[in-house]
Amino acid sequence: MEICFYINGKRHCFYIPIYVYPIKIVKGPGPVNYQWLVADASLVASVNEAIKNIEDGGVRSALQSGINNAVQAMQKRAGEGVTINMGQAGATSA
């Protein structure tokens, strides 16, 4: 992403860094119809967590809406027998 400003008639542009995790998740064991589920979920969950750091409420809301749509699409593709819960990362149940 690039953001440009005009200051005193001169254009000043700044390239915004992209943060990605240097993780490569290999194809998982299933579900058979969506073998990249874990890789996709890893990225969606990471963006979901990063949303907390967005200052502008309108941007935060729009991004959260996109994440919700992504989770719904993943759930639909994963099918029955798979549950996707965007709860707290690292949470465990007894």
C-alpha positions, 0 to 999 in steps of 0.5 A: 500500500502506498499513501501520498500527500501533497505538501506545498504542491509537492507529492510525498509518498510513503510505502506502508509495510506489510506484516506477514508471518513467516509460517508456511502451513502445509496442506492438512489432513482435511476436511477433504473438500477444504484441505487449506482450511488450517492455513486460511484460518491461521491468516484470518485469525491473525487479521482478526487479532490485529483489528484490535490495533486499528484506531479508526472505528469505521475502518475497524468496523469494516475490517471486522465485517470482512473477517466475519464474511471470511469466517462464514465462507470458510464454515460453508466450505468446510461443511458439516462436522467442522466448527469454526469458533473465532473465540479467544486465541489459545483458549482451551476447554477442559 
